[in-house]
Amino acid sequence: MQGEAILGAAAVSGGLLCLWWSVAGDRRLRGRAAENLRVGLGTDLREQMLAAPPSERAEVPLIERVAHVARRLTPAGAIDGLNRRIMRAGMSSSWPVDRTLAAKLILGGVGAVLGLLLMTGGTAAGVLFGLSLPIVMFFAPDEILRLKAVERQKRIRIALPDTLDQITVCVEAGLGFEGALARAAKTGDGPLAEEIVRTLQDVQLGVPRKEAMRGLADRNSVDELKQFVLAIIQAEGFGIPIARVLRIHANELREKRRQAAEERAMKISVKMLLPLVTCILPTVFIVMIGPAIFELAGSLSHPPG
């Protein structure tokens, strides 16, 4: 009985020692690793900061401070709308939200100063330009982003049917859906290929494919792309073969592109009426009737006999 108590106490003590060793580990190694990490991080950060040009080192803190003030003055809904325009324009890395807000506030301030200088003249035109200049310069980044977003979404809409045909061929040839997307992104270029690459990166990071496809649709405003994503999600939900859905959707997109081209061709005749009536027809009338009018006026001013 006494031997069993001694063995039990020894087992408990050994277990406590193993637990302490597994949790604590070697303090010397841990301290050495922490010291190396601290020294290494300090050296890398310092070298990285010193390697940057002085203009960038001065620009980043200024942008952060101005962006903080701009965020406090801008409603949350306006910031969300600005973020959507930046994503649709494909400028999330080059012009993030903070940098855009700082640019808007700085341009608005510069416009206000220039407007005050214009209004000192006292003229009506100077006052009008002085009042409108801050507003125009403040909303200039929004308009630039809107134009870039419209152009980028147009390029996505144009490239979508051909990309979808390629994805359909790859799926029918035996590739999986993600492999077909990767193949289309690798062989293609432009904003649609970039969006597909980002979607595949989200899937590789652990995002469910359904959520990644919905993110692809949310980042863009192309109706055809949203319909494609919805068709893929429904096909996965109901167990429909993706190849069949892709083939049907590719045919629909090709038909829509043909109808859009015919619609643009039919609008050309209507758009030509305005320059035809205002520019071409008056010129033709002047060339044809002008000499006759001058001759008639000469004959009336100098009657025969």
C-alpha positions in Angstrom: 0.0 0.0 0.0 2.9 2.3 0.9 4.6 1.5 -2.4 1.5 2.3 -4.4 1.2 5.7 -2.7 4.9 6.4 -3.5 4.4 5.4 -7.2 1.2 7.6 -7.4 3.0 10.6 -6.0 5.9 10.1 -8.3 3.5 9.8 -11.3 1.7 13.0 -10.3 5.0 14.8 -9.8 6.3 13.6 -13.1 3.1 14.7 -14.9 3.3 18.2 -13.3 7.0 18.5 -14.4 6.1 17.4 -18.0 3.2 19.9 -18.1 5.5 22.7 -16.9 8.2 21.8 -19.4 5.7 21.8 -22.3 4.2 25.1 -21.4 7.4 27.0 -20.3 9.9 25.4 -22.7 13.5 26.5 -22.8 13.6 30.0 -21.5 17.1 30.6 -23.0 15.9 29.7 -26.5 12.8 31.7 -26.1 14.7 34.7 -24.9 17.2 34.4 -27.7 14.5 34.1 -30.3 12.7 37.1 -28.9 15.9 39.1 -28.9 16.7 38.1 -32.5 13.1 39.0 -33.6 13.3 42.3 -31.9 16.6 43.2 -33.4 15.7 41.9 -36.8 12.3 43.8 -36.9 13.9 47.0 -35.7 16.6 46.8 -38.3 14.3 46.0 -41.1 11.8 48.7 -40.3 14.4 51.3 -40.0 16.1 50.3 -43.2 12.7 50.2 -44.9 11.8 53.7 -43.7 15.2 55.2 -44.6 15.1 53.5 -48.1 11.9 55.4 -48.9 12.3 58.8 -50.6 11.9 61.9 -48.3 8.8 63.0 -50.2 7.0 59.7 -49.5 8.0 59.7 -45.8 6.5 63.2 -45.5 3.4 62.3 -47.6 2.2 59.3 -45.8 1.7 60.9 -42.3 0.1 64.0 -44.0 -2.3 61.8 -45.9 -3.2 59.8 -42.7 -4.0 63.0 -40.8 -6.0 64.6 -43.6 -7.9 61.4 -44.2 -8.8 61.1 -40.5 -10.3 64.6 -40.6 -12.1 63.8 -43.9 -13.6 60.6 -42.5 -15.0 62.6 -39.6 -16.6 65.1 -42.0 -17.9 62.6 -44.5 -21.0 60.5 -43.9 -20.6 56.7 -43.7 -22.8 56.2 -46.7 -20.7 58.5 -48.8 -17.6 56.6 -47.8 -19.2 53.3 -48.8 -20.2 54.7 -52.2 -16.7 56.0 -52.7 -15.2 52.6 -51.8 -17.5 50.9 -54.4 -16.5 53.4 -57.1 -12.8 52.7 -56.3 -13.3 48.9 -56.5 -15.2 49.2 -59.8 -12.5 51.4 -61.2 -9.9 48.9 -60.2 -7.9 51.4 -58.2 -8.0 49.8 -54.7 -4.3 49.5 -54.5 -3.2 52.8 -56.1 -6.0 55.1 -54.7 -7.4 53.6 -51.5 -10.3 55.3 -49.6 -8.1 57.3 -47.3 -5.9 58.7 -50.0 -9.0 59.6 -52.1 -10.6 61.4 -49.1 -7.4 63.3 -48.4 -7.2 64.3 -52.1 -10.8 65.5 -52.0 -10.2 67.6 -48.9 -6.9 69.1 -50.1 -8.4 69.9 -53.6 -11.4 71.5 -51.9 -9.2 73.7 -49.7 -7.1 74.7 -52.7 -10.3 75.5 -54.6 -11.6 77.6 -51.7 -8.3 79.7 -51.6 -8.4 80.2 -55.4 -12.1 81.1 -55.2 -11.4 83.8 -52.6 -8.7 85.2 -54.8 -11.1 85.3 -57.8 -13.9 86.9 -55.7 -11.6 89.8 -54.7 -12.0 91.3 -58.1 -15.6 92.1 -57.5 -16.9 91.1 -60.9 -19.9 88.8 -61.4 -17.9 86.2 -63.3 -15.2 86.2 -60.6 -17.8 85.7 -57.9 -19.5 82.9 -59.8 -16.2 81.1 -60.5 -15.1 81.6 -57.0 -18.2 80.0 -55.6 -18.2 77.1 -58.0 -14.4 76.3 -58.0 -14.2 74.7 -54.5 -17.2 72.5 -55.3 -15.8 71.4 -58.7 -12.4 70.6 -57.3 -13.8 68.8 -54.3 -16.0 66.5 -56.5 -13.4 66.1 -59.3 -11.9 62.8 -57.8 -15.4 61.4 -57.7 -16.0 62.2 -61.3 -12.6 60.8 -62.4 -13.4 57.5 -60.5 -16.8 57.3 -62.0 -15.5 57.7 -65.6 -12.8 55.1 -64.9 -15.3 52.7 -63.4 -17.7 53.1 -66.4 -14.8 52.4 -68.8 -13.7 49.4 -66.8 -17.2 47.9 -66.5 -17.6 48.4 -70.2 -14.4 46.4 -70.9 -15.7 43.6 -68.5 -19.0 43.5 -70.4 -17.3 43.2 -73.7 -14.8 40.5 -72.6 -17.4 38.4 -70.7 -18.9 36.4 -73.6 -15.5 35.2 -75.0 -14.3 34.4 -71.5 -17.4 32.5 -70.8 -17.0 30.5 -74.0 -13.5 29.6 -73.0 -14.6 28.5 -69.5 -17.4 26.4 -71.1 -14.9 24.7 -73.4 -12.6 23.9 -70.5 -15.4 22.5 -68.4 -16.7 20.3 -71.2 -13.1 19.1 -71.8 -12.9 17.7 -68.3 -11.5 20.6 -66.1 -13.1 21.6 -62.9 -14.9 24.9 -62.6 -12.0 26.5 -60.7 -9.5 25.1 -63.1 -11.4 26.5 -66.0 -11.5 29.9 -64.3 -7.7 29.7 -63.7 -7.2 28.8 -67.3 -9.3 31.7 -68.5 -7.6 34.1 -66.2 -4.1 32.9 -67.3 -4.8 33.2 -71.1 -6.9 36.4 -70.8 -6.0 40.0 -69.9 -7.8 43.1 -68.8 -10.1 43.8 -65.9 -12.1 40.6 -66.2 -9.1 38.4 -65.9 -8.0 40.5 -62.8 -11.4 39.9 -61.2 -11.2 36.2 -61.8 -7.7 36.0 -60.3 -8.9 37.8 -57.2 -11.9 35.4 -56.9 -9.6 32.4 -57.1 -7.3 34.0 -54.5 -10.3 34.3 -52.2 -11.1 30.7 -52.7 -7.5 29.7 -52.0 -7.6 31.7 -48.7 -10.5 29.6 -47.5 -13.6 31.7 -48.6 -16.4 29.4 -49.8 -16.8 29.4 -53.6 -20.3 30.7 -53.3 -19.2 33.7 -51.2 -16.3 34.3 -53.5 -18.6 34.4 -56.6 -20.9 36.7 -54.8 -18.0 39.0 -54.0 -17.2 39.0 -57.7 -20.7 40.2 -58.5 -20.7 42.8 -55.7 -17.4 44.4 -56.9 -18.8 45.1 -60.3 -22.0 46.6 -61.8 -22.2 44.5 -65.0 -25.7 42.9 -65.1 -24.5 40.0 -67.3 -21.8 39.2 -64.8 -24.3 39.2 -61.9 -26.6 36.9 -63.9 -23.7 34.5 -64.6 -22.8 34.4 -60.9 -26.4 33.8 -59.9 -26.7 31.0 -62.5 -23.5 29.3 -61.1 -24.8 29.5 -57.5 -28.2 28.1 -58.5 -26.6 25.3 -60.4 -24.5 24.3 -57.4 -27.5 24.6 -55.1 -29.8 22.4 -57.3 -27.2 20.0 -58.5 -27.5 21.0 -62.2 -24.4 20.2 -64.3 -22.3 23.4 -64.6 -21.3 22.7 -68.2 -24.9 22.9 -69.3 -25.5 26.1 -67.4 -22.4 27.6 -68.9 -23.4 26.6 -72.4 -26.9 28.1 -72.1 -25.5 31.3 -70.5 -22.8 31.7 -73.1 -25.4 31.5 -75.9 -27.6 34.1 -74.1 -24.7 36.5 -73.7 -23.7 36.1 -77.4 -27.3 36.8 -78.4 -27.4 39.9 -76.2 -24.1 41.2 -77.7 -25.5 40.8 -81.2 -28.7 42.6 -80.2 -26.8 45.4 -78.6 -24.7 45.8 -81.8 -27.9 46.0 -83.9 -29.4 48.5 -81.5 -26.3 50.7 -81.7 -26.4 50.4 -85.5 -30.1 51.5 -85.6 -29.3 54.5 -83.4 -26.7 55.8 -85.9 -29.4 57.1 -88.4 -31.2 58.9 -85.6 -28.0 60.5 -84.3 -27.0 61.7 -87.8 -30.2 63.8 -88.1 -28.9 66.6 -85.9 -25.6 67.2 -87.7 -27.3 66.7 -91.1 -30.0 69.3 -90.4 -27.8 71.8 -88.6 -24.5 71.5 -90.6 -24.8 69.7 -93.9 -28.1 70.8 -95.3 -27.5 74.6 -94.8 -24.2 74.3 -96.5 -25.7 72.5 -99.5 -28.5 75.1 -99.8 -25.9 77.9 -99.7 -23.8 76.3 -102.4 -26.8 75.5 -104.6 -29.0 78.6 -104.1 -26.4 81.2 -103.2 -25.3 82.0 -106.7 -28.9 82.3 -107.9 -29.7 84.7 -105.1 -26.7 86.9 -105.8 -27.6 87.0 -109.5 -31.3 87.8 -108.8 -30.2 90.6 -106.4 -27.9 92.0 -109.1 -30.6 92.0 -111.7 -33.0 93.7 -109.4 -30.6 96.4 -108.5 -29.6 97.1 -112.1 -32.8 96.7 -114.2 -32.3 96.5 -118.0 -32.7 99.6 -120.2 
